[in-house]
């Protein structure tokens, strides 16, 4: 703490005996001990108060985080979320260009192994598929779900 060795303590004791005297030395040492005890208690009290304040600040931050989580759960609307996802899917479906299945798909290049002695097979002839019927404006679109769910 203060880095006081035994020789320094011996010098301090000799000076105290000479200055105070052997008669009043026990009373002085008792008073010194009581004063040191009070100082230690005050430092412990200060330290515990400081630690309590830190814990309260951490708890306040935790409480604020929990409050935010509770508020976000309170804003939970499953029906609205489902409705929004359905609308997004419908808009994506409407934005895609319509392609007919009658168009031939591009064929990838096929490499044949020269060590194969079997004759190459002829590709099967593609049968034309009927064209899909386009949607007309007279057909009704899907109705969004508007029922309220009661918990």
Protein Blocks (a to p, Z undefined) as FASTA:
>chain_A
ZZpafklmmmmmmmmmmmnopklmmmmmmmmmmmmmmmmmmmmmmmmmmmmmmmmmmmmm
mmmmmmmmmmmmmmpcfklmmmmmmmmmmmmmmmpccddfkbccddddddddfkbmbdcd
dddddddddddddddfklccddddfbdcdZZ
